[in-house]
Amino acid sequence: MKKLLLLLLLTIPALAFSQKEDIRVEIHFQGNTFYKEFRPYEFVGNVGYNITDRFFVNARGESTIALFKINGTKDYYTNVMYGANVGYTFLKDDLGNFDVRIGLGDNLRRKQDWKYNYYDAGVYMHLGKAKIKPDFGFGIRRYHSKGSLFKSYTRVFVAIGLSFGA
């Protein structure tokens, strides 16, 4: 596991400096701690294309862990999610870029711990003008449960990560 993580970290500079300006890559962690009944945490990877200077689309992959506390019993479920989002950069400044985006996703495989899809909207800030930029965001996500075991939830999230070519 350590070797895999080290290999991933070593490829980041190569990816960042080999990027064409049309391609964007983002990795970030998002989650919240505001709720006791259901707390989702996601490790997210986006690969996208800048259609214009301000409009973009992303394909998204997530590794999620959902922490539940229902009737005093704590449990967790893990999933792999696939999705897409579209966004618009509404402010370009020397401090960085600010964009708004909406997206959706689903765990398409049958063998998942918790079957659901999601819809989300968020605002993201990419700091600086370098090839590799810190990335901060916040938004709201609706988790729509596909089974009767869990109800659907709406949660506010905070995201932090890195962006390349955004």
KOLGU-21337 format. One line per 4 residues: their letters; for each residue x, y negated, z negated of N, C-alpha, C. Coordinates in nm, 3 decimals. Last residue first. Example, Ala and Ser with C-alpha at 12.3 -4.5 7.8 and 13.67 -1.06 7.14 Angstrom:
2
SA) 1.285:0.225:-0.708:1.367:0.106:-0.714:1.290:-0.003:-0.787 | 1.319:0.569:-0.780:1.230:0.450:-0.780:1.320:0.330:-0.780
end
This chain:
166
AGFS) -0.667:-2.327:1.402:-0.802:-2.384:1.385:-0.795:-2.536:1.390 | -0.427:-2.189:1.408:-0.483:-2.239:1.533:-0.622:-2.298:1.521 | -0.504:-2.020:1.126:-0.400:-2.029:1.229:-0.466:-2.076:1.357 | -0.566:-2.055:0.778:-0.614:-2.056:0.916:-0.496:-2.081:1.010
LGIA) -0.623:-1.897:0.462:-0.532:-1.957:0.559:-0.596:-1.953:0.697 | -0.835:-1.962:0.174:-0.752:-1.876:0.259:-0.658:-1.956:0.347 | -1.143:-1.945:0.001:-1.007:-1.999:0.006:-0.922:-1.904:0.090 | -1.484:-2.026:-0.070:-1.384:-1.952:0.007:-1.250:-2.024:0.002
VFVR) -1.777:-1.970:-0.258:-1.659:-2.054:-0.239:-1.555:-1.968:-0.169 | -2.137:-1.949:-0.228:-2.002:-1.893:-0.232:-1.897:-2.002:-0.214 | -2.458:-1.875:-0.355:-2.363:-1.979:-0.315:-2.225:-1.916:-0.324 | -2.701:-1.633:-0.248:-2.590:-1.673:-0.333:-2.509:-1.786:-0.270
TYSK) -2.989:-1.443:-0.265:-2.929:-1.562:-0.204:-2.822:-1.612:-0.300 | -3.087:-1.101:-0.212:-3.031:-1.207:-0.294:-2.986:-1.324:-0.207 | -3.324:-0.832:-0.230:-3.245:-0.927:-0.152:-3.203:-1.043:-0.242 | -3.286:-0.539:-0.441:-3.362:-0.649:-0.383:-3.268:-0.738:-0.302
FLSG) -3.225:-0.190:-0.395:-3.180:-0.324:-0.431:-3.273:-0.428:-0.371 | -3.376:0.031:-0.315:-3.297:0.040:-0.437:-3.253:-0.097:-0.488 | -3.494:0.014:-0.072:-3.578:-0.024:-0.186:-3.499:-0.021:-0.318 | -3.285:-0.139:0.186:-3.345:-0.029:0.112:-3.427:-0.079:-0.006
KSHY) -3.161:-0.355:0.294:-3.237:-0.269:0.385:-3.306:-0.154:0.313 | -3.140:-0.692:0.178:-3.125:-0.550:0.151:-3.214:-0.468:0.244 | -2.977:-0.964:0.275:-3.107:-0.900:0.299:-3.090:-0.749:0.287 | -2.833:-1.232:0.137:-2.811:-1.088:0.150:-2.947:-1.021:0.160
RRIG) -2.745:-1.543:0.243:-2.863:-1.461:0.211:-2.828:-1.315:0.240 | -2.526:-1.791:0.127:-2.544:-1.666:0.202:-2.667:-1.593:0.150 | -2.370:-2.107:0.156:-2.478:-2.027:0.101:-2.498:-1.905:0.190 | -2.047:-2.252:0.080:-2.168:-2.232:0.158:-2.271:-2.151:0.083
FGFD) -1.717:-2.380:0.128:-1.828:-2.342:0.042:-1.952:-2.330:0.128 | -1.357:-2.361:0.165:-1.494:-2.375:0.211:-1.594:-2.343:0.102 | -1.028:-2.411:0.287:-1.121:-2.411:0.175:-1.262:-2.426:0.229 | -0.708:-2.324:0.385:-0.847:-2.325:0.428:-0.936:-2.317:0.304
PKIK) -0.387:-2.432:0.491:-0.476:-2.383:0.387:-0.621:-2.411:0.427 | -0.249:-2.342:0.811:-0.313:-2.441:0.724:-0.389:-2.373:0.611 | 0.001:-2.320:1.042:-0.062:-2.245:0.934:-0.116:-2.346:0.834 | 0.075:-2.538:1.201:0.020:-2.418:1.264:-0.053:-2.331:1.162
AKGL) -0.031:-2.856:1.053:0.065:-2.749:1.083:-0.004:-2.632:1.152 | -0.189:-3.058:0.963:-0.177:-3.045:1.108:-0.080:-2.934:1.148 | -0.424:-3.035:0.680:-0.298:-3.059:0.750:-0.305:-3.039:0.899 | -0.671:-2.797:0.590:-0.584:-2.908:0.551:-0.459:-2.915:0.636
HMYV) -0.987:-2.743:0.678:-0.854:-2.692:0.713:-0.756:-2.807:0.691 | -1.288:-2.669:0.529:-1.188:-2.773:0.544:-1.054:-2.705:0.570 | -1.630:-2.587:0.599:-1.491:-2.547:0.576:-1.398:-2.664:0.605 | -1.953:-2.502:0.503:-1.867:-2.613:0.544:-1.724:-2.574:0.505
GADY) -2.202:-2.260:0.610:-2.099:-2.315:0.524:-2.026:-2.432:0.586 | -2.440:-2.000:0.598:-2.404:-2.132:0.650:-2.302:-2.191:0.554 | -2.556:-1.667:0.683:-2.490:-1.767:0.601:-2.466:-1.897:0.676 | -2.706:-1.358:0.635:-2.712:-1.482:0.713:-2.645:-1.587:0.626
YNYK) -2.662:-1.000:0.643:-2.652:-1.131:0.580:-2.667:-1.241:0.685 | -2.787:-0.672:0.556:-2.731:-0.768:0.651:-2.731:-0.904:0.584 | -2.720:-0.352:0.400:-2.778:-0.486:0.405:-2.723:-0.561:0.524 | -2.679:-0.077:0.199:-2.708:-0.120:0.336:-2.779:-0.255:0.332
WDQK) -2.422:0.030:0.005:-2.541:-0.055:0.000:-2.564:-0.108:0.141 | -2.235:0.224:0.093:-2.291:0.229:-0.042:-2.422:0.150:-0.051 | -2.277:0.383:0.412:-2.235:0.269:0.331:-2.300:0.281:0.194 | -2.302:0.540:0.670:-2.251:0.584:0.540:-2.192:0.466:0.464
RRLN) -2.370:0.408:0.908:-2.475:0.469:0.825:-2.426:0.502:0.685 | -2.246:0.087:1.009:-2.229:0.230:0.987:-2.336:0.284:0.893 | -2.287:-0.185:1.008:-2.344:-0.106:1.115:-2.334:0.044:1.092 | -2.368:-0.421:0.812:-2.282:-0.304:0.799:-2.341:-0.196:0.889
DGLG) -2.373:-0.747:0.963:-2.440:-0.624:0.926:-2.335:-0.517:0.899 | -2.427:-1.106:0.991:-2.348:-0.984:0.992:-2.428:-0.866:0.942 | -2.398:-1.450:1.096:-2.476:-1.334:1.054:-2.387:-1.212:1.062 | -2.363:-1.811:1.054:-2.327:-1.677:1.098:-2.422:-1.571:1.048
IRVD) -2.249:-2.145:1.109:-2.356:-2.053:1.070:-2.320:-1.915:1.124 | -2.045:-2.422:1.000:-2.070:-2.300:1.077:-2.187:-2.221:1.021 | -1.852:-2.716:1.026:-1.972:-2.652:0.974:-1.998:-2.530:1.061 | -1.527:-2.844:0.942:-1.625:-2.787:1.032:-1.742:-2.726:0.956
FNGL) -1.263:-3.068:0.944:-1.379:-3.024:0.870:-1.479:-2.966:0.970 | -0.907:-3.080:0.943:-1.033:-3.067:1.016:-1.142:-3.017:0.923 | -0.682:-3.325:0.795:-0.721:-3.193:0.844:-0.852:-3.197:0.919 | -0.571:-3.574:0.753:-0.574:-3.480:0.641:-0.607:-3.338:0.686
DDKL) -0.620:-3.698:0.992:-0.481:-3.665:0.960:-0.473:-3.568:0.842 | -0.916:-3.539:1.129:-0.848:-3.646:1.058:-0.703:-3.604:1.037 | -1.222:-3.470:1.261:-1.079:-3.443:1.279:-1.005:-3.563:1.224 | -1.535:-3.341:1.198:-1.441:-3.446:1.161:-1.299:-3.395:1.181
FTYG) -1.683:-3.128:1.292:-1.747:-3.260:1.292:-1.653:-3.372:1.254 | -1.664:-2.854:1.472:-1.573:-2.939:1.395:-1.626:-3.082:1.402 | -1.893:-2.595:1.451:-1.866:-2.724:1.514:-1.777:-2.805:1.420 | -1.946:-2.242:1.515:-1.919:-2.360:1.436:-1.889:-2.482:1.519
VNAG) -2.076:-1.916:1.462:-2.047:-2.027:1.553:-2.029:-2.151:1.467 | -1.992:-1.575:1.389:-2.041:-1.708:1.352:-2.002:-1.808:1.460 | -2.055:-1.229:1.321:-2.013:-1.336:1.412:-2.062:-1.468:1.354 | -1.957:-0.909:1.180:-2.044:-1.022:1.205:-1.985:-1.119:1.306
YMVN) -1.949:-0.630:0.963:-1.911:-0.688:1.092:-2.007:-0.802:1.120 | -1.823:-0.486:0.660:-1.923:-0.565:0.733:-1.863:-0.617:0.863 | -1.803:-0.222:0.444:-1.733:-0.288:0.553:-1.840:-0.357:0.636 | -1.840:-0.201:0.086:-1.889:-0.195:0.223:-1.788:-0.257:0.318
TYYD) -1.904:-0.076:-0.243:-1.813:-0.131:-0.143:-1.870:-0.110:-0.004 | -2.047:-0.151:-0.557:-2.061:-0.086:-0.427:-1.965:-0.154:-0.330 | -2.080:-0.095:-0.911:-2.025:-0.167:-0.796:-2.043:-0.083:-0.671 | -2.239:-0.165:-1.229:-2.204:-0.077:-1.118:-2.144:-0.160:-1.006
KTGN) -2.369:-0.169:-1.559:-2.279:-0.227:-1.460:-2.244:-0.122:-1.355 | -2.680:-0.209:-1.709:-2.586:-0.112:-1.652:-2.502:-0.178:-1.545 | -2.870:-0.393:-1.787:-2.758:-0.369:-1.876:-2.655:-0.270:-1.825 | -3.037:-0.409:-1.561:-3.087:-0.350:-1.685:-2.973:-0.310:-1.779
IKFL) -2.759:-0.441:-1.363:-2.905:-0.429:-1.360:-2.948:-0.350:-1.483 | -2.514:-0.583:-1.226:-2.547:-0.557:-1.365:-2.700:-0.559:-1.374 | -2.278:-0.529:-0.963:-2.415:-0.538:-1.011:-2.420:-0.516:-1.161 | -2.065:-0.642:-0.719:-2.074:-0.607:-0.860:-2.216:-0.631:-0.908
AITS) -1.949:-0.540:-0.416:-2.066:-0.602:-0.480:-2.074:-0.551:-0.623 | -1.700:-0.605:-0.191:-1.732:-0.534:-0.314:-1.845:-0.611:-0.381 | -1.604:-0.576:0.152:-1.681:-0.635:0.044:-1.689:-0.543:-0.077 | -1.430:-0.685:0.416:-1.429:-0.576:0.319:-1.493:-0.633:0.194
EGRA) -1.527:-0.794:0.739:-1.520:-0.816:0.594:-1.507:-0.683:0.521 | -1.481:-0.971:1.042:-1.478:-0.844:0.971:-1.458:-0.870:0.823 | -1.609:-1.150:1.320:-1.576:-1.146:1.178:-1.577:-1.002:1.126 | -1.552:-1.378:1.580:-1.589:-1.242:1.543:-1.533:-1.220:1.403
NVFF) -1.655:-1.714:1.639:-1.568:-1.620:1.569:-1.631:-1.482:1.563 | -1.646:-2.008:1.842:-1.715:-1.885:1.802:-1.611:-1.793:1.737 | -1.667:-2.373:1.849:-1.596:-2.245:1.848:-1.689:-2.130:1.810 | -1.619:-2.714:1.941:-1.712:-2.602:1.930:-1.637:-2.469:1.939
RDTI) -1.414:-2.905:1.986:-1.488:-2.904:1.860:-1.578:-2.782:1.838 | -1.297:-2.868:2.232:-1.215:-2.923:2.124:-1.283:-2.909:1.987 | -1.461:-2.557:2.316:-1.421:-2.694:2.346:-1.329:-2.740:2.233 | -1.412:-2.296:2.224:-1.477:-2.318:2.353:-1.447:-2.459:2.404
NYGV) -1.183:-2.119:2.068:-1.225:-2.259:2.074:-1.281:-2.286:2.213 | -1.251:-1.809:1.924:-1.214:-1.878:2.047:-1.268:-2.020:2.041 | -1.132:-1.593:1.656:-1.226:-1.672:1.734:-1.165:-1.738:1.855 | -1.149:-1.380:1.393:-1.074:-1.405:1.515:-1.171:-1.475:1.608
NGVF) -1.138:-1.355:1.042:-1.206:-1.409:1.160:-1.107:-1.421:1.274 | -1.174:-1.161:0.757:-1.087:-1.192:0.869:-1.170:-1.239:0.987 | -1.216:-1.158:0.405:-1.270:-1.186:0.538:-1.158:-1.213:0.637 | -1.328:-1.003:0.128:-1.202:-1.036:0.195:-1.235:-1.042:0.343
EYPR) -1.575:-1.095:-0.108:-1.542:-1.050:0.027:-1.401:-1.095:0.066 | -1.800:-1.024:-0.365:-1.666:-1.071:-0.332:-1.627:-1.012:-0.197 | -2.105:-1.095:-0.540:-2.035:-1.042:-0.423:-1.896:-1.105:-0.407 | -2.282:-1.014:-0.813:-2.166:-1.096:-0.776:-2.097:-1.032:-0.656
FEKY) -2.579:-1.008:-0.985:-2.515:-0.966:-0.860:-2.404:-1.065:-0.826 | -2.634:-1.092:-1.250:-2.699:-0.973:-1.195:-2.627:-0.918:-1.071 | -2.496:-1.332:-1.301:-2.462:-1.212:-1.376:-2.518:-1.085:-1.313 | -2.340:-1.595:-1.114:-2.456:-1.510:-1.140:-2.412:-1.383:-1.213
FTNG) -2.108:-1.733:-1.054:-2.218:-1.805:-1.117:-2.331:-1.715:-1.165 | -1.887:-1.666:-0.917:-1.896:-1.615:-1.055:-2.014:-1.676:-1.128 | -1.820:-1.558:-0.580:-1.874:-1.651:-0.679:-1.875:-1.585:-0.815 | -1.623:-1.560:-0.274:-1.704:-1.498:-0.378:-1.761:-1.604:-0.469
QFHI) -1.365:-1.483:-0.037:-1.479:-1.562:-0.083:-1.559:-1.485:-0.186 | -1.060:-1.526:0.122:-1.132:-1.454:0.018:-1.247:-1.543:-0.025 | -0.950:-1.521:0.465:-0.979:-1.583:0.337:-1.055:-1.488:0.246 | -0.802:-1.596:0.769:-0.819:-1.494:0.665:-0.850:-1.568:0.536
EVRI) -0.842:-1.669:1.111:-0.859:-1.712:0.972:-0.865:-1.588:0.883 | -0.745:-1.787:1.423:-0.745:-1.673:1.332:-0.756:-1.729:1.190 | -0.817:-1.885:1.754:-0.812:-1.920:1.613:-0.821:-1.793:1.530 | -0.713:-1.990:2.076:-0.740:-1.880:1.983:-0.726:-1.931:1.840
DEKQ) -0.632:-2.212:2.215:-0.770:-2.166:2.233:-0.809:-2.062:2.128 | -0.363:-2.254:2.176:-0.455:-2.341:2.103:-0.601:-2.297:2.117 | -0.201:-1.944:2.122:-0.243:-2.048:2.214:-0.345:-2.133:2.139 | 0.037:-1.831:1.890:-0.101:-1.861:1.924:-0.111:-1.967:2.031
SFAL) 0.279:-1.782:1.788:0.255:-1.730:1.923:0.115:-1.763:1.971 | 0.281:-1.877:1.533:0.358:-1.951:1.631:0.343:-1.897:1.773 | 0.110:-1.693:1.399:0.084:-1.837:1.397:0.157:-1.910:1.509 | 0.224:-1.441:1.433:0.092:-1.471:1.488:0.070:-1.621:1.500
APIT) 0.461:-1.477:1.290:0.466:-1.442:1.432:0.333:-1.473:1.499 | 0.367:-1.529:1.028:0.439:-1.632:1.104:0.445:-1.603:1.253 | 0.228:-1.271:0.981:0.158:-1.400:0.981:0.237:-1.508:1.055 | 0.382:-1.045:0.955:0.327:-1.074:1.088:0.259:-1.210:1.094
LLLL) 0.443:-1.031:0.685:0.551:-1.062:0.779:0.500:-1.094:0.919 | 0.199:-0.954:0.575:0.251:-1.087:0.544:0.364:-1.127:0.639 | 0.184:-0.689:0.675:0.083:-0.789:0.711:0.135:-0.930:0.688 | 0.405:-0.576:0.545:0.401:-0.581:0.690:0.300:-0.685:0.739
LLLK) 0.317:-0.597:0.279:0.437:-0.667:0.321:0.441:-0.681:0.473 | 0.096:-0.423:0.289:0.076:-0.564:0.257:0.197:-0.648:0.301 | 0.231:-0.182:0.345:0.130:-0.234:0.437:0.106:-0.383:0.414 | 0.389:-0.155:0.118:0.453:-0.168:0.248:0.356:-0.226:0.351
KM) 0.195:-0.125:-0.079:0.284:-0.241:-0.084:0.351:-0.264:0.051 | 0.082:0.119:0.000:0.000:0.000:0.000:0.087:-0.126:0.000
end
